[in-house]
Each structure stands twice: as C-alpha cells, then as structure tokens.
Amino acid sequence: MINFLAVDTSSRYMTVLAVKGEKAVLRYKADCALKHSVMLMDEADKALKEAGLDAADCDFFGAVTGPGSFTGIRIGISTAKGFAAATGKPLVSVTAFELLAYNVEDGNFYTVIDAAHSHYYVCGFDGGKRVTLQPSYLGFEEVEKLDAPLYGFEELPFKNYTRLNIADCLHSAVLKNRDKTSDEMHALYVRKSQAEEGRKC
C-alpha cells in the first residue's frame, strides 16, 4: 500500500492529492493565481483528513518542480520539503513536462506550456517516455514547425494540439516517479526569471 501527498502549484491552478492505498482524494482549484501560499496548507490538511491519512504515515511527499510560475514552483517545493523535513520522509519530483507526458499514449510527441509573450516551454518524448527534445524555450513559429502531436493543459493556438485535464494528471505522474525518491528537490527553470533577465550586470 502506497501513501503520499503531492502538490502542484506550478501554474494558475492548484492541485493537491492525498493517496492512502486505493483511496485518492483530489482537491483542485482552477484559478488561484497569487493565492497559492494562502490556500495550499489548508487544502493539504483537508485532503489528508478526507483520505484518513496523517502526514507521518506518508511514504513520500511530491511536488511539480516546473517549469511554470517561478513563485508557484517555489511554494510547492517548499511545502513538500517542509512535510519531508518534519516527518523524515523522502521527496518525489515531477516536472510539468512529465505531468503531461505520463498521461499521453502517443508515440512521438511534445509537451507545451505557455511561457507568456508568445513563447513556450517545450519538451519532446517518445512512446517510452524517453526525452527526444531537452526542455527548451521556443517562440511561436518554432513550436508551429514541430512535426509531432502537441499536448498541454491550456488553450493554445497550435494545430495538432490536444488539451489535457490537468487535474487528472498528477496521480499517474507521481506513481510513475515513485521509485525516484530523494532527499533533494530542485526547481526546473528553463529560462531566467524576468527580474534576472532585466538585471544589469
């Protein structure tokens, strides 16, 4: 029996998943931008209670590590690390690309995440979920030229694009990575933040 708590605050939405064996409790907020830090712990507490699970009984704690909202990513990682430190349990990292890829059955495909300003975070996968294109920061025209199906969780203006229900993706993605436990968890930043890019040398 596997018990865990996992969170995803990498974008405008928020997903909290508490799993106790066969019982899974999912709490999802479609739009809570700028409210993650206020809402996350309360939603985690509710999910744990509904699942009949104590934090100390979790085998590990998971979080989506990006790319996405720089602040949101840090909130999710900090929360998972806090639970892990308090209980002495390990961490399981899931990238936003894996979050999508582990819920796709196609052969070759790309996962696409809006990075704003007509740019996108993109990662390529094959049917075995081996990375065929390393995480990249691409413009609209570059994404348009990609010659395989595209998958994401937002409304994006691309041909051959399929939007997934992101609330349904966390469970399977965490289970796919559950053997990759670690004492460390780091954010995946495909590009520098706007503040870093604008900083004068």
Secondary structure, 3 states (H helix, E strand, C coil): CCEEEEEECCCCCEEEEEEECCEEEEEEECCCCCCHHHHHHHHHHHHHHHHCCCHHHCCEEEEECCCCCHHHHHHHHHHHHHHHHHHCCCEEEECHHHHHHCCCCCCCEEEEEECCCCEEEEEEECCCCCEEEEEEEEEHHHHHCCCCCEEECCCCCCCCEEECCHHHCHHHHHHHHCCCCECCCCCCCCCCCHHHHHCCC
